[in-house]
Amino acid sequence: MGSGHAFRVRPRASARPIATPSPRPSLTGFRGRCDDDEPNCRAEDRYRAHELRRCPVSDGPLSIPLARHLLDRDADSRSRDGLLESLLADPITRVIAVHRGRALLSGEGEGADQGADDGAAAVAAPALALLDPDAATGAEQYLYLGRSTDGPRAGTPLVAAIVGDEVAARIEPDPARWATLRAAAPLLSDSDAGLFAEIASVANWHASHGFCPRCGTATIPQQAGWVRHCPKDDIDIFPRTDPAVIVLITDADDRVLLGSNATWTPGRYSLLAGFVEPGESLEHAVIREMKEESGVDVVDPVYRGSQPWPFPASIMLGFHARLSDAQDPESLVPDGVEIVDLRWLTREQLASPGSGVLLPGAASIARALLEDWYGGPIPDHEGRW
């Protein structure tokens, strides 16, 4: 799976024992570092800080590009007969064109909305190009996204058009104007990043579910692109999302654990992650996956936030967990199959020009978790991937 995270993607034939959670105090509600001379520190926080010998991550919301969504998905309208046809006949509707996983962006200095008033401000940063309804005539697939909730175009219907080579060339022949989600997400507005993630997720689902999994009959898109119907078995097939956990692990010295995947180029590191198995809680998945990937026993998993990750169809559920007191941090051994190297790093080591570590890009929840632990933006001396 091209996730950008240190994923383990195959179930292992045999599982090692799973660590029992430590009886030490939970970190839930822990507000931050507490020193003896800090007058506003809660007594329980001071106790935890001394007892855990660590500087915990914050408990505030994470800033994650793909998780910031400003849209009314208007799900009740999807089942309305002729919805897409009526929307595409309405001059108010705006269309977002996507070709081979790349969305059309507005040109620098252009208005993002083709139908914007002459006095509309030009955009300095990239934005999704909002086209007139007839601009993508001949698209292979249409998807009703919902209605905008922000800015002067609040309430505007938005439709994605998945286009082929010929239509894409007619709309915009310059390939530089078409961008992938990974590249564009950190630069887009909250609304546009969320729209692009929604489009990519559903488009990937359509691409892989053209046939009924029960009988093999070709399925038919319905409900404005949110359902595929099998006419033979008369069943509806809905988009699926695969949950995966991604974990920032710290030890007693507040170092962070990073892993390198066997399929990555040397120097690429990220947090450890893995898929949730059927019948498994998220917390148990954290404990199991970390043990299987790196031999690490973690305790006190604390949920921190989530992010859609449509590469092709996941949602990343971010956690912070601690290394068990019973385990020596230097005793960890990567599984050698998915994870080939593990490193404990302090903040100073991670930010050092000689760290030799390529960190995840700004669009990932891995980056958000790391910078939450670090306390701010991490210098990219070695670059990003």
N, C-alpha and C positions, 0 to 999 in steps of 0.2 A: 504494500500500500504506500503510495507516494505521499506521506503525511507530513514530512518535515519534523517528525518527532521520533524519538528512539523507541519505535514500536516493536513489540513482539507480536507476530501475526499468525503463528501456528501453535495449536495446543500441544503441550509436551506429553510424551507417553507416560511419564511418571512424575508425580509432584513431590517436592520435598515438604517436610513439615511446615505448617504455617505458624508464625509466631503468635503467641497469646498476648493481647493488648496489655500494656503495663498498667499497674495500679496507680501510677503517679498521676498528678492532677492533669485534667484535660486543658488544652490551650484555648478552648472555645471562650470567647469574650476577653481574651488577653489583649490589652490595649497597646502594649509596646514595652520598650526597655524601662526599667524602674531602678533608680539608684536610691541609696539610703537618704541622701540629702535632697531628694526631690519632694517638695511639700505636697504636691497634688497627686501623688501616686497612691493608688488604693493598696491597702495592706495585703490583700490576696495577690495583687500583681507583683508586689515586692517579694512576697514569699515565692511565687512561681519563678521570678527572674533569678533569684538566688538558688533555688532548688534545681532548676533546669540548666543553670549556667549557660544561658543562651540569650541572644537578642531575637525575639520572635518576629515573624512577618506581621504586617498590619492586618487589621480585621476589616478594613474599609473595602469598598468595591474596586475591582480591578478595571483598568482601562484597556479594553480589548477591541480592536477595530471591527471585527466581524460580528461582535456581540452587541453593537450599538445600532438599534433598529428603530427607525421612525416611519412607520407605515401601518395603515389600517388594512389588514389583509382581506377584509370584507368577505369572509368565507361563506356567509349566507347567500351571496349572489352567485356563487359558482355553479349551482345547479339550475340556474334560470335558463330556459331554452333560448338559444340564439344569443347568448351573452356576448361572446367574442365578436360575432358579426355586428351586433349593435354598437359595441365599443369601437370597432375599427371603422365604422361609418360615422362616428362622432368626431368632429374636428377638435374637440377639447382633449380627447385622449392623446397620450404621449406613448411612443413606442421605443423600447430599448433593444437595439440589435445586438445579437451575439453570434459569433462565427467561430467554430472550432474551439470553443471554450474561452474566446476572447470577446470582450465587450467593446463597442465603439465609444471612444471618449471624445469629448468636445476638444477642439483645437485651442491652443493657448491664446487667451485673449478673446475667445468667442463666447457668446452666450450659450449656456448648456442647453437651453430650450429653444428649439427651432421656431416655436411659435411665441417666444417671449416678446414683450412690447419693445419698441425701439429704444425706450429709455432704460431698459433693464441693464443692470451693472454687468460688466464683463467679468468672467471668472479668471482669477490668477492661477488657481490650482486646478488639477485635472478634475473632471466631472463626467458622469455618464451623459452621453449625448441623448437628448430627448427629441425624438423625431416625430414628424407628422404621421398620422395613421397610414397614409398610402405610401410612405417611403420604403417600407419593407414588403411590398406586395410580392407574393410568390414565396414567402417564407415556408420552411418545412414544418414548423411547429409554432403555435402561439400559446402563450401562458398568461393568464390574468394574474397580476401580482397583487393588486389592491389599489388603494387610494392614498395619495400623498397626504401627510398630516403636518408638514412644516413649510414655512415660507409662503410667498404669494400664490403658489400653485396648490395650496392645501385643498384637498378634495378631488384633485385631478386623477382620473383613472390611468393606471400604468399597465402596459402590456409588454411582455418580452416576445421578441421574434427571433427564433432560431433559424438562421439563414444558411444557405449553401454558398458555394464558391461564386457562382454567377451573380446572385443577388448581393453578396457582400462586396464584390468588385463594383457593382453599380452604385451601391450606397457610398462607399469610400474605398478607392483603390490604394490609398497609402497604408501599408501594413503597420506603420508606426502609430497610427491612430487606433489600432486595435490592441487591447492590453489584457493580460491574464489577471485573474483575481489576486494571486500572490503578489504580483508587481504593483497593482493599482490600489489594493485595500488600504495600505498605510497612508496613502495620499488623498483618498476620497473622503467626502463628508460622511457623517454617521449614516445619513439616509442612503447615500449611494453605495456605501460599503455593505450595508444590510441588504439592499436590493440585489447587488451583484451576487452575494452569498446565496440568497434565495433562488435566483435564476440558475446559478451553477448547480445547486443541489438537485433541483427538479429536472433540469436538462440532463444531468448524468443519470437520473433514474429513468427517464424516457429512453435514453440510449441503450440501457441494459435490460429493459422490460418490454420489448416489442412483441414478445410472445408469452402466452399463458403458461405459467409454471406447472399447471395441472395437466393440460392436454396438448400444449404446443401450438395452439391456434393463434394467429396474429391478433393482437389486441388493438382496440380502438380508443384513442384519447377522448375523454369526456370531461364534463364539469370544468370547462375552461382550462384544461390541461392538468388538473389535479387528480384525475382518475384514469386508469386504463381498463376498458371493459372487454371481457372475453365473451363473444357472441355465442360460442358453442356451449360453454358451461354456465353462462349467464351469471358470472361473478365479476365483482369490481376489485381491482388491484390498486392499492394506495401506496404512495411513496413511503419508503422505509429510511430510518436513520439508525446507524450502528453506534451505540454508545461506547466510548473509550475513556479510560482514566489517564491522566497525566499528572505526575507527582513531583513536587519539589521536596526533596529529602534533605534534612539537615542533621548534623551530629551534635554532640555535646559542646563542641567548640564553635558551633554555628557555621560550619563549612557546608557548602552545597555539593550534592553529588550529581555529576554529569556523565553521560554515557555516549559512546560512539557506535553507530550501527554498522554492521558488516557491509552494507551496500553503499555506504557513504564514502566520499573522498576523504583522505587523511586530514585530520584537523577539525572535522565537523563534529560538534557535540551538542547535546540537548538534554532535557529532562527525560526520565524514563516514562514510558507510556505503554498501554496495552488495552486490548478489547475486554469488555465485560462479557462474561459467559452466561448462557441461559441459566435462569434460576439463581443468579448470584447478585448480592447487594453490591452497591458501589464501594462501600468500605471494605468488604471482603475482597473485591477485585483489586483494590489498592494493595492490600497485604499479600495476596497471592502473586500478582504480576511482579511486584518488586522482588519477591523471593525467587521466582522462577528466572527472572532476567539477570539478576546480579547477586543472588544469594544473600540479599540484605533483609533483615527482619525489621519491619517498621511498625510503629505504634502511633496511636492518637491521630488517625487521619482526619483532617479538617477540610471541609469543602470550601473552595475559594471563589469559584465562578465557572462559567461555561462559555463555549464558543462553537458555532457551527464550523465544520471543517469538511467542505464538500470535495474531498479528494480521495475517493469519489463521493462518500455518503456517510460521514461520521459527525458526531457531536463530541467535542472534547470537554471532559468534566475535570476541572482542575482541583487538585488537593495539595495540602501541605501535610507532611508526616515526619516523625522523628525516628532516628535510628534507635533501636532497642538498646537499653543500658547494658544488656548481657552480651552485646556483640562488639568486637573490636572493629573499628572502621577500616583498618588496614587489612582485614581478613577477607574482604569482598573479592569474589572471583566472577567475572562475566561469564555468561553461558557459552560463549565462543561460537554460537550459531548466529543469533541476531545481534547481540552486544559483544563487541570485541575489545573494548577498553572502558575503564571506569576511572574517574578522577574526582578526588575531593579538593575543592578550591575555596579559599577565603575570598572575601571581597577584594582585597588588595591583589591577590593573584589573578582573579578573573579580569580585573581592569588593567593589569600590567601589559605593556606593549610586547613583552616576550612570553605571554601565556601560551601562544600556539593554539588558541582555541577560537574556532569560528562559531559564533553564536547564531541561534535562530533569528529570522527576520522579524521586523516590527509587526507583521500581520498575525503572528502566532501567539497563542495563549502561553506557550513556553516562555517567550520573551517577556510577557506581562508578569508571569509568576517570578521570573528571575529578577526583574527590575523592582518588583515589590519587595523582594528579599534584600536586594542591593540597596534600596532606598532612593532610587532615581534612575535616570538613563545610564546605561553602561557604555563606556567608550568602546568603539569598534576598531581597535588598533589592528586586529587581524582580519577585519572585514566581516561580512555576514553571508549566509547562504540562504 
